[in-house]
């Protein structure tokens, strides 16, 4: 809107256009000015596409849209926020063990929602294997950004999947993302240019004996500064077959892999469909959709 109201122009003088106040110039990102959570959101997350997928998958399998969603390992709860923005009746619960990260989400993400939308989000500092009463009876439970890899022992993963099964409403779905391929086993850095910074995915060390992987995320800026080890992870690189076996042992009736299509240029096209067979790609991302009945 203009910064002042315009009056009806005189017939004797030409109509003038109201001037807008110039916006302050955006300062270049540097290690001193950037926020690591903002950078992670911009470089890693695409919650709109994520919710598009889970929303349509539930609708296809169940014939209606889901209402109650739980975001496990929710971090700043970007997915919870996107879910309650989708439809007025949607309710979201986010669980994470890191209270400072949850608080950042409350201050920076939830604050951008309307009061009515905020009232439909519950964020809890809890272990996903003990979600609590308010995190049960869910239509959808998500474990995204490969976060379940933090559970490295089979017994821990089994306990988690059993807790999920108990938390789902009849007809509910559990959806998790996974990645792999020959490049996932290499100790290497991968750089990708983003708006105002460079995202660096660093596969620091892989142990083939127990399939554990140490990784880090760094951010580099045009002024030569960087944020090293903005995020670090020590996790197990689970295979799709292993995870599906554990899901079966936890009592899930079936699980389906949704494999990404090929864009014809050596990359993925962003479209995930049920598949019984995948390609031995150097790098791949897939979803597992698990059903209780």
N, C-alpha and C positions, 0 to 999 in steps of 0.2 A: 504494500500500500504506500501511497505518497506520504511524505512526512508532514504535509499540511494540506488542508482542504482547498479545492479549487473553486473559484466563483464562476458564475456564468460569464463568458467573455463578452466584451462590448462589441457592438457592430462596427465600431470605428477602429478597433485595434485587433491584430491577429491573436488567435488563441495561443496561449503559452503552455508548454508542458511542465508540470511540476517536477522538480528535481528530487531525486532520492539521495539520502545521505550515503556517502561512499562507505562500503564495508571495510573494516580494518583488514589490512593485508595479513594473510595467514603466515605465521612464522614457520620457517623450515624446521622439520623434525630433526632433533639431535638426541644424543644419549641423555643429555641433561633435561630436555623438555618432554620427551616421549614417555608415555605410560605403557608398560609392558602388556597389560591386559587389553588396552585399545589396539595395540599392534597385533596381538594374537587374534583378536576378533576379526581384524581386517585381513590378515594373512591366511588364517586357518579355517575359520568358521564360515559356513553358508547356511544359516539356520532356516532361511526361507525355503531353499531347495530341500533341505532335510525334512521339514514339516510337509512340504508338498509330497514327498515320497511316502512318509509314514501315514499321512492323512488318506492318500489315495489307496494305499495298500490295505488299510483297515476297511475302507469303503468297498473295495473290490471283494475282499474275503468275507465281510460281514453284512454287506448290503446297506449299511448306514454309516454315518460319521461317528467317530469316537468323541467322547466328552472329557473323560478324566485321563490325564497324562502325567507320568512320573519321569523326571529326568534324573537318572542316577549319575554320580560323579559330575554334578551339574556345573561346578566352577562358578562362573559369574551369572549363570542361569539365563543365558541368552535364548535358549530354546524354550524355556518356560514362558518368557516374555512374548516370544513369537506365537506360541500356542494360544495364549489368552487374547491376543490381538485378532486371531482368525475368526472366532465366533463368540457371541455374547455369552453362550452357555458353557464355554470351555473352562476347565479348572486344571491347574498345574501344581505339581509338588516337585521341589528340587531337593536332592540330598547330596551332601558333600562333607568330607572330613575337615576341610580347611576353612576355618571360620573367617580369617582375613579376606580370603577370596570371596566367600559368601557376602561379607559385608560390603566389599567393593561392588558386587552385583546389586545389593540393596540400594546403595547410594547412586550408582551410575546407570544401572539398567532399569531397575524397578521405578526409579524416579521419572523416567520418560513415559511411563504408562499413565493412563487416567486413574483416578482414585478407584473407580469401579473395577478396572482391570487389575489393579494392585490387590484388591480384596479377593481376587480369584487365584492368587499365587501364595503358596506356602513354601518357605525355604527352611530347611532343617539341617543342623550340623550333626549328622548321624552316619554311622556305618551302614552301607547298603545291604549288608547281611542282617541287619536289625533295623528295619525301616520305621517301625512304630505304627501305631494304629491309624494315624491320619494319612499314611502312605499306602494304604491297602485299598482293595476293591477298585483297581485301576483298569481302564480299557487298554491303555498302552503304557509300557515301560520301556525306556530307551537307555542304552549304554553306548554313547557315541564318542567320537574322537579317539577311538581305540583304548578308551580308559579302563576297560575291564582287564586289559593286559597287566595291570598293576597287581592282579591276583595271580600269583605265580605258581602256587601249589594246587594240584588237582583238587585236594580236599577243600581248599578255600573257594575255588570256582564252583565246586559242587554245592557247597553251602549257600553261595550266592544265588545260583540258579534255583535251588529249592526255596529260598526266601522269595524270589520273584514269583515262582509258581503259586505260592500261598497268597501273594499280594495281588494277583490278577483276578478281575471279575470274570464270570462265565463268558467265554468267547474272547477273552482278552489276548493281546499279542505282546510278546517281548521281541524287540528289534535291537540288534547290535551291529556295529560296523567292524570290519576286519581288513587287514591288508597283508600282503605278502609278495612273493616273487623272488627271483634270484638276486635282485638288487637290494632287497631288504636285509640280506645277510652280509652285505659288504660294509666295511668301515670306510665311510666316505662322507663328504659334505655336498649338499645340493642347495644351490642358490636360485632364488626366484625374485624378480623385481616386482615390487608393490608400489603404490602411490606414496612417494616420499621416503621410501626405505627399501632395503633388501632383506628378505626373509631367508634365513639359513637353517636348513635341517641337517643336523650333524649326527650321523650314526657312529658313535665313539668306539664302541667295542661290542662284538657279538661272541658269545660263548656257545659253540656248537654242542657241547656236552649236555648242558641243561637248557639250551635255547633262550638264555637270558640276553637282553640287549640293553646297553646303556646309550641313551640318546640325549641330545640337547637342542634347544632352539636359541639362535643368536639373531640379533637385529643390527644391521649396518646402515649408516646414514651418509648422505652426500658430503657432509663436512669432514668425513674421515673418522668420526667417532663410532662407537658400537656398544651394544649391550650384549656381553658374552654370558652364556648360561642364563638367559632370562627365564628359561624353564628347563629343568632336567628331569629325566625319567629313567627308572630302572625297572624293567618289566620283562615278561616272558612273551616271546613271539609265538603265539598259539596258531596252530593250523586250523582250517575250517573243519577237517575231519575230527580232530580232537575235541573241538568245542561242541560239535553236534553229538558226539558220543557222550559228553558230560551232560548235555541237555536231555538226552534220552534217559540217562541214569537218574536225573533229577525228576523225572516223571512227565516230561513234555511229550505229548502225543506224536508230534512230528515237528521237523524243522526243515526249512527250505532256504537254499542259497539263492540270492538275487545277484546275478552277475552283470557287470557293466558291459555295454556294447562298445564296439570299435568305431572310432571316428574316421577310419580310413587313412589316418596320418600317423599311426603308431601310438595313439592315445585313446582315452576313454571318451565316450560321447555323453556321459551323464545320465544315461537311461539304463535303469536296472530292471532286469526281468528274471523270473524263475528259471533256474537252469540246473541240469543234472551233470553237466560237463562244462569245464572252463578251459581256457587256453593257458599254456605254460608261459605267461608273460614275464618279462623282467620285473614289472611292477604292476600290481593290481589292487583294486579296492572292491569289496563286496559287502553285502548285508546278509545277515542271517535273521530270518523271521521264524519265531518259534510259537507254536500253538499248544494250548492245554487240552483242547478237545476239537 
